[in-house]
Amino acid sequence: MTVTIGILGTGHLAGFLIRGASGKGYRFLVAPSRGAAGLAGPDVILTDDNQAVVDGADHILVCLPARDGVAILRGLRFRAGQSVLSAMAGTRHGPLAAAIAPATGHCTMMPGHANAYGAGPSLLYPPDPFWHGFLSVLGPVHPFADEAEFVTATAFGALSGASFFLMDSMVQWFVQNGLPEPQARRLVAETLLGNATVVLNETATLAQITPGIATKGGITEALVGVLAKEGALEAWHRALDVVLARVRGNS
């Protein structure tokens, strides 16, 4: 059976999520916009406007810009029995629920691009069977019953984005030192993917794993030593502190 989901917002995130769910039992209603043409496909149906999207589905996924998304939702008419999942960064459950009443609201966060390949993790607050099932086709799901924990976890969105800049820096170093760019790109990506696989599958903690990796006098110890001396590792904590303050609404 095909399930219909209305999508409000037709930017990059909506496109990534539609790609990830393509052929997996979902169809999507979207409203006309500059970005809607890029979402064309067998699973996408173009409606008249945002209200037609809301009227045509029991489940609504909100990918609107965070700066004015809640205001747009307030201007729409939702009905009892509908379930709305907001992917708007920084939007709390309370304002969302007030904007979409009498529908019920849930919040999520995901990296986006990785979800197009079914590889990106998603957060979900509060837990919900339908939305958990949908997000599962896009990658691993982390449900939260505690909003404070959910908000802290949303900082991973910035971490995900920053990792691309980190990978690009590594790739460019190898290129500058003689490797062809395609090979450098694969080497960096495969290295991080392999190490992530270790972390996901080993029962040992990272504190137990790292001593066997950074052996005395080895090249890993040399690299980590320079990074520590330059404050590069601690800088990630300081940067994430800035992100956390923003997602908590403290800055």
ABEGO torsion letter per residue (X at the ends): XBBBBBBBEABAAAAAAAAAABGAGBBBBBBBBAAAAAABEAABBBBABAAAAAAABABBBBABBAAAAAAAAAABBBBBGBBBBBABBGBBAAAAAAAAOABBBBBBBBAGAAAAAGABBBBBOBBBAAAAAAAAAAEBBBBBABAAAAAAAAAAAAAAAAAAAAAAAAAAAAAAAGBBAAAAAAAAAAAAAAAAAAAAABABBAAAAAAAABBBGBAAAAAAAAAAAAGAAAAAAAAAAAAAAAAAGAX
